[in-house]
Amino acid sequence: MKIIDKYILKKYFGTFLGLMLLFVPISIILDLSERIDKFLEHKVPFHEIISYYGDFLLYFFNILFPIFLFLSVIWFTSRLAQKTEIIAMLNTGMPFMRLLRPYLIGAFVIALTVLLLNLSIIPKARIGYNEFWIKYVHSKSYKARETNDVYRQIDSIHYIYANSLNHANKSATNFVLEEITGDSLKIRLFADRIVYNPKKENYTLHNVRKRVYLPDKEVVITQKTLDTVFNFTLDDLTPVNYIAEGLNYAELNRFIKKEKLRGSKNVKKFELEKYKRMSLPVSAFILTFIAVAMASQKKRSGMGGNLAFGIAVSMIYILFDRIFGIMVIKSGFSPFWAAWLPNIVFGILAVYLVIRAKK
């Protein structure tokens, strides 16, 4: 690696990390100023607050890293251009594509880091962030990951409902199981309370009322208690979005297959989550090349004009990402294209700008 490569890479990583480190104390102070009353009200242990802010920083890094990377590359490249350092490099006979090599190496390191984080570490941070939020900020009466009014489709014909789910006690109240074939309700089972027995690997139902709907009559069966086996676990009653966010890549793939077999209506949303974990790291290359192509030329507007352009492009990129995500949920748009179209559109823009910069 030549001196010029090391010089640019030092600027690349130094500016990016410097901008990130500048964001850390500001974001923590702003969030803490809004949450301090909740923390004091719930007497949140100090170690949980520290853990929360670790998850908080990883969670928002994953969302905002394209903006930070883009602005940092524009910033230091504009400074090189204003000091005529880039002109000096090109005047030695260095091709513009050769100038891009250290930027490509830097983008590869950042993209690989984001990819590895997205495969396992960031999903854990997201689940930790969500749990803390529900426990101490959002919910007024949080008790042992309790979940209210949960409705799930278990497979193609079975649906379950629970009014209140408690993972700590492995129990749920006001439980309902329905078997629906086509447009016909075949069985409806009610229980005031359902408890999972880990040793026996079965469930105990209390105050059971079972209705069987036959072609010519309705059969009603009541029991004080009933021990039985179901083809679902209490984790299946946890809200699916909550589950999907905390799964690593391999677990997410298995979860999607399971949801497809159940006929879940949210499969596309989970597929979008999967594809985004792959498409997001690629944005490091695209935004880096756009930033270099725009900032490598000395302009009268200087760094201010380049930074304004960078902020505008970053906002448009995020807007594209959000719009396509909404289209998946609301109109059945392809999750694959929703995840990759922003990169494709901005990738074409990057190619055009690089070709123009070469001239």
N, C-alpha and C positions, 0 to 999 in steps of 0.2 A: 504493500500500500504506500503510495507516494505522499509526500508532505502535504500537497494540496488536498488530498482526500482526507487526511487526518484533520487538517485545519477546518474543512467544511463540516465534517462529522462532529467535531468538537462543538462547533457553533450550533449544529442541528440538535444534538442531544442536550447541550447546555441551555439553549433558549427554551426548548420544550419543557425540560425538567424545572427550569427557573419559573416559567409561567405556571406550571402545575403547583409548585411549592408556594407561589404567591396566592394561588386560589385556595390552598388548604386552610390557612388560618382565617381568611376572610369568610369562607363558607361555614366553618365551624362556629365562628363568632356570631354570624347572622342566624344560623340555625339554633344555637344555644340561647340567643336572646329571645327567640320565639317559644322555645320549649322549657325554659328554666322553671316556669310556674308549674308545669306538669310534672317535671322531675321532682320538685320539692313536694308537691301534693301527694305523689305516689311513693315518696321516699326511695327513689331509685338508687340501688347500690352503685357506688362509683365505678366498679369494674364492669358493670353492665353498660354504663354510659360510655366508657372507653371502647368497649366492644362495639357498641352502636355506631360510634363515629368511625371506627375502622370499616364497618360495613357500609356506612354512609358514603365515605370517600370512594370506595371501590364501585359502589352503585352508580354514583354520579360521574366518576371517571369514565365508565363504560358509555355513558350517554354523551358526555361533553368532549371526549378526547379528540374527535375529528376537528372541532372548533379550535381547541388549544393547539393542535398540531399545525393546522392550516395557518393560524395567525402567527405562530412562532416561526414557521418557515418564511412567511411573507416579511416578518419583522427583520430577521437577520439577513435575508437575501437582499432586501431593500437597502440595508445599511452597507452591504458589500457593493451594491450597484452605485449608491450615492458617493462612496469613497473611490469609485472607478476601479475597484479591485477585480470585478468581473470583466470589465473591459480589458484590463491588463492581462488577465488569463487568456481571453479569447484572442488578443493581439499576438500572443506567442504562437499562435497556430493551433491552439486547442479547439477541437470541434465542440459545438454546443452539447452534443450527445455525450461527449466525454465529461463535460462539466456535470452532467446529470448523474454520473456513476455514484459519487458519495451520497447523493440524495436518495438514490435507489437502495443503497445499502442501509441507510438510516431508516427508510420506510419499511424495508424488510424486517429489521430488528423490531420496530414498533408493531408492525402487523403480526409478527410471530408472537410477541408478548401478549397482545390483545387476544389473539386466537387461543393461546394456552389459558389465559385468565377466563375466557368465555366458556371453555370446555368444562371447567369444574369450579374454580375459585369464586368467580363472580356470581354464579347461581347460588352458592352457599351464602354469599354476602347479601344477595337479594332476599333470601328467605329470612336471614337474621334481621335485616332492616325491616321487613314486613312484620315479623313477629314482635319486635320492639315497638313498632308504631301502633299495632293493634293493642298490645298489652298496656302501654303507658300513655299513648297520645290519643288514639282514635276512639277506643272503647271506654265507656264509663264503668262497665262492670265486667272486666275481663277475669276469667277464672279458668286456669289450666287449659288454655287454648280452646275455650268453648266456642262453638259455632252455632248460629241460630238459623232456622228455616232453610235447611239444605235439601235440595231436590236433585236426584241423579238418575240417569238411565244406566242400568247395570249391563244389560245386553239388549238384543233386538226386541225382547218382549217383556222384560222386567224393569220396573221403576221403583225407586225407594225414596222415602221422605222422612226427615227427622226434624222435630221442632227445636231440639237443643242437643248438641253433640259435645261430649266431654272426653277428650283423648286421655287425660290423666286417669280417669276412672274406667275408661274403655266402655262407656255407656252412652245411651241416647234416649231421649224421651219423646213421647207421641210419635212412635214409629209406625210407618205405613209401607206395605209392600203390595204392589199391583202387578198382575200379569195381564197383558193386553195383547191379543192376537188380532191383527188387522185392525178393524174398528170396534172390536168387541172386548169388553172387560170380562175376563174369565174368573179371576180370583182377586180378592182384596183382603189383606190381613192387617189388623190393627193390634197395637200393643202399647200400653201406657209407658212401658220402659223396656229397653233391650240392653243386655249386658254381655260382653264377650268374656269367655272363660279360657284364658291362655293354656292352662294345663290340659283341659279336655278338647281344646280347639273347636268349641261350639258356642252357641248363643243361648242365653236364657231369656225368655220373653215373659213379661208379667201382665196379667189381665188381658188375655188374648181374645180377640173376636175375629173370626175368619168367615168370610162370605164367599161361597162358591156359586157362580152364576151358570146354571144349566139351561139348556134350550127351553124347558118347560117349567122350571121352578128355580127358587133360590134357597140354598142350604146355608144355615147359620150354625157355626160351631164356636162355643166359648170354653175357655180353660183359664184356670187361675195362673198356672205357670206352664211353660212349654220349652223343653230343651230341643234344639234343632241345629242343623248345619246349613249355612248359606254360602253361595259362591262369590261372596264379596267380603271385604274387611272394613273396619271402621275408617281406615285411611281413605277408602273409596268415597266416603261421605265428606271428606275434606274438600273445600271448593277447588275445582280443577285448576283454575288459574294460579292459585296459591301453590299447588303441587308442582305444576309445570315450571314455574319460575325457579324452583329450587333444585331441579334435576340436572345432573351433568349430561353431556351430549349423548352418551350411550343409554343412560336411563330415560332420557327424553324420547329417543327413538323407540324404545320398548313401550313407553307410555302411550305414544301416538298409535302404535299398532293395537294396543289394548283398547284405546278409545274408538278406533275404527271398527273393531269387532263389536263394540257396544252400540255402534250407530250414533256416537256422540255428534252433536251439532257444532261442537267447538274444535273439531279436528283441524280446520284450516288455521285457526288462531295459534294452535300449538305448532303447526308446520311453519308458520311465519316466524315464530320464536326460534325454531331450529335453523331456518335458512339465514336469519339475521345474524346468528352467531358465526356464520361463515362469511357473510357479505360485509359485515362491519370492518373486519381487519383489512379487506381489500381497499377500503376507502382511504387508508393511509397512503397507498401508492398514488391514487387518483388526485387527492387533494394536494399532495406534495408536488406533483408535476404541474398542476394548475398554478400553485403558488410560485414555483420557480419561473415558469414561463411568463407570468405577469410581473414579478418583482425583479427580474434580472436585468431589466432595461432601466437606464437612468431617465427619470421623468421630472418635469417641472413641479408636479404635485408632490413629489417626494414620498416619504413613508406614509404620510397622512392619507394620500389618495389610495395607496396600495392597501393600507389597513381598512379603509372604508370599503374597498372592493372585497377584501377578504371577509369582512363581517357580513356583507350582503350575500356573498356566495354561500357562506356557512349557513345563514338563515334559510336560504332557498333550498339547500341540501336537506336540512332538517325538516323543512316544510314538505318537500317531496316525500321524505320517509314517512312522515305522519299521515299524509293524504293517502298514500298507497296502503298503509296499515289499516286505516279506517275503511277503505274500499274492500279489503279482505273480510272484515267483520260485517259490514253493512250490505254489500252487494255481491259477495261470493267471488271476488277477484282472486286470481291465482296467487297463493302465498309465495311461490318461487319468484314470480315476476315482481311482486310487491317488494320483495327483499332485494332483488338485483337491479330493477329498473333505475333507481337513483344512481347506482354505480355505472350502469351502461350509459345513461344520459350524460353524466359528468365525465365519464371516461372518454366519450366522443369529444366533449369540450376540451379535455386535457390534450388529446391528440392534436386537435386543431391549433390550440395555443402553442404547443411545443413546435409544431411545423412552422407556424408563423414566427416564433422566436428564433428559429434557426436561420430564417432569411434576414 
